[in-house]
Amino acid sequence: MTAIKHALQRDIFTPNDERLLSIVNVCKAGKKKRNCFLCATVTTERPVQVNVVKVKKSDKGDFYKRQTAWALRDLAVVDAKDAVKENPEFDLHFDKVYKWVASSTVEKNTFISCIWKLNQRYLRKKIDFINVSSQLLEESVPSGENQSVAGGDEEAVDEYQELNAREEQDIEIMMEGCEYAISNAEAFAEKLSRELQVLDGANIQSIMASEKQVNILMKLLDEALKEVDQIELKLSSYEEMLQSVKEQMDQISESNHLIHLSNTNNVKLLSEIEFLVNHMDLAKGHIKALQEGDLTSSRGIEACTNAADALLQCMNVALRPGHDMLHAVKQQQQRFSDLREQFARRLASHLNSVFVQQGHDQSSTLAQHSAELTLPNHHPFHRDLLRYAKLMEWLKNTDYGKYEGLTKNYMDYLSRLYEREIKDFFEVAKIKMTGTTREGKKFATLPRKESAVKQETESLHGSSGKLTGSTSSLNKLSVQSSGNRRSQSSSLLDMGNMSASDLDVADRTKFDKIFEQVLSELEPLCLAEQDFISKFFKLQQHQSTSGTTTNEVEEMDGVALSRSYTSGVPQTISSEKDMIRQMMTKIFRCIEPELNNLIALGDKIDSFNSLYMLVKMSHHVWTAQNVDPASFLSTTLGNVLVTVKRNFDKCISNQMKQMDEVKISKKSKVGILPFVAEFEEFAALAESIFKNAERRGDLDKAYTKLIRAVFVSVEKVANESQKTPRDVVMMENFHHIFATLSRLKISCLEAEKKEAKQKYTDHLQSYVIYSLGQPLEKLNHFFEGVEARVAQGIREEEVSYQLAFNKQELRKVIKEYPGKEVKKGLDNLYKKVDKHLCEEENLLQVVWHSMQDEFIRQYKHFEGLIARCYPGSGITMEFTIQDILDYCSSIAQSH
């Protein structure tokens, strides 16, 4: 290896002014072994550059060539793979990782040691060495051949030592002081040597001259040591004295600490005692109020309220750790518990008595309102009970069992009281609606079917003097009164068969006022009770445990409503509103069935009452939902509104069914159909009721259904009519419908109004043409032949030369229609039209005028043909247009 090193130095590095410091024989890891050498070199010129050079032996010959060189400053990491076991592999991290395998571990270690030294000297420890033994990174290198090589290399490295700035400055000053320092270096060196010898001599003499002074200094040091010993003795005595003082001071400090600790404990004990006394001491006045306080007077209630609050504060005081173990504290807590139990029992008993007393007091008030359509006022009772609101809150926070018991008792007492009041109230409303007395309402206790029949019979008898409807309606009523019983639904249908004009408008107005008064009385009653429950029971501050209330939103008959269902599973009620609604449902459980009964009665009296009820109920539901959509009042009225909407839909369905079942007389003229007149009255009534109503959409839908049914039924009747021509039935009834819609101006029926007008116009024209026919029949046949010849290609002025259509034949036909004969035909036609048309629609003159216009049109047509086909003949009709006008006018006036 030494020979190779010298050869590489000579052949490769010396020509490049480089010095070879270490060499290692390597090959690449994992590949075919092709040996090469890694060399660590330094340049001989300044600044020094350190390189790692890869040298490879040439394939041709025994010389070496330089292959790759890396600057040592680019080396980042040296990885020896294993710091414990011998391993010839190592990695050098330049721009990439180079993996090498050395020929021996000793060569690898020597090379890595050289790299470490160069890093220490030139790169200031920039390179990281990993998995390298710490022994290898020392300045000394292991013994052996490689040691000598490395040592020689190090000496070679150390031959030159760079001068620092101070040394360079001194050398420059010396050289400036000698003129021949540069020109004669040997003389300058000899001069420096001589000066050095002189300085060495002076130095030795100075050392020898200072020996006496050294002896004096040593003597002084001995004396100082003696003084130090004396000072140490004094300090020891002082230390003993201070130690005694320290012990005394420690005893005094400990005594003071104990005194301070005792005072601190006394202060803390006093603080704890004051805390317990201040927070757990209940005044005697409060105790007396809780035990014997008057719960009937305002002053006594206020004293009891203050005492209860003070007791609650004492019981809820946050005790500090350890307080609950004190016997006095336990006794005081037990005393508070006994006071709370005693007062809670006394309060619950008193309030139960108040609830019962209220029931008796209200019973006497009930008798005063029995004849009036008003509900008793509960405000005085609410006002008296609200004085106990704070005590109820206290009871709720301290003894929830008694609070819940009071809540249940209140609901039980009030539900029975309200049930009596509301039932009596609805009885009065029913009496005022039917106009009967309490004794006359015995039929209300009969079975449902018999009650319905009796009610219908009374209604029929009460209105028998006012029946002026069609023969169809009279026939149905006579059949009903003859004893044929039907179900309640058919009874309602028969009631609907009466024309709306048969029922007294005053009765409907009376019903509307009564129904509105009923709702107006119920609404403030429910709102006042709900407000009282919220304030008195303080529901917003507690989550009660009771049956779960489930709210379901339904869409029934176009009415959105929410219903509450209460299950028996004990769960926490989600909110104050749920608890309030649950209590209100139990207290006012009779409102909904009573309202439904009242609605059923109103529907029996007059099916058109459902219109009033729908408008009134919709308004009250809308008002209640704006206040609170989930309240009891909103839910209950919403449920009842569904029933009202069903009755309204049933009223519409019944009217449509009556149209389908209508029968006309075969012996008399039809005229205005009864259901057409009924639709007019229904629409007029509905428009007056639904003016500015919230549920106008329901009425518009009903209008659309009814008008289509009216159209279909009119055509059906017209097709079946035998006495009256079909065009007359259609013309009169659609004229009546058009007049009704034009007068009422119903926006949703604009299309139907136009359709009715068109049908009226079309059938008027059809009837006129059909009735008028061909009044000048022979003349008409003659001119039809003339037109046929012209159509065949004969010129109009040449038609008179045809044998069958010459002037003589024309004069012969015209003579058959003198003015007298024409007037007679028109008179017979007028009588025929008068016989077909009904009086109530008054369309005779309209039809007669249309016939006059049609006749004049035919006359002008004939005159035109004579003028074109027989020019200059002087032939004219026996009568003129003026004669026609005079005939028609005189006929109309004579009748």
Secondary structure, DSSP 8 states (H G I E B T S, - for coil): -HHHHHHHIIIIIGGGTEEEEEEEEEEETTS----EEEEEEEESSSS--EEEEEEEE-SSSS-EEEEEEEEGGG--EEE-S-SSS---EEEEESSSEEEEEES-HHHHHHHHHHHHHHHHHHSSS-SEEES--TTTTSSS--SSHHHHHHHHHHHHHHT-----HHHHHHHHHHHHH-TTTTT-HHHHHHHHHHHHHHHHHHHHHHHHHTHHHHHHHHHHHHHHHHHHHHHHHHHHHHHHHHHHHHHHHHHHHHHHHHHHHHHHHHHHHHHHHHHHHHHS---HHHHHHHHH--SSSHHHHHHHHHHHHHHHHHHT----TTGGG-HHHHHHHHHHHHHHHHHHHHHHHHHHHHHHHHHHHHHHHHHHTTTSS-----HHHHHHHGGGHHHHHHHHHH-HHHHHHHHHHHHHHHHHHHHHHHHHHHHHHHHHHHT--SGGGGGGGS-HHHHHHHHHHHHHHHTGGG----HHHHHHHHHHHTT----HHHHHHHHHHS-GGGS-HHHHHHHHHHHHHHHHHHHHHHHHHHHHHHHHTTGGG---EEEEEEEEEEEETTEEEEEEEEEEEEEE--SHHHHHHHHHHHHTTTHHHHHHHHHHHHHHH-TTHHHHHHHHHHHHHHHHHHH-TTSHHHHHHHHHHHHHHHHHHHHHHHHHHHHHH----SSS---S-HHHHHHHHHHHHHHHHSTT-TTHHHHHHHHHHHHHHHHHHHHHHHHH-SSS-HHHHHHHHHHHHHHHHHHHT-GGGHHHHHHHHHHHHHHHHHHHHHHH--TTHHHHHHHHHHHHHHHTT--GGGGGGSGGGSHHHHHHHHHT--HHHHHHHHHHHHHHHHHHS-TTTT-HHHHHHHHHHHHHHHHHHHHHHHHHHSTTS----SS-HHHHHHHHHHHHHH-
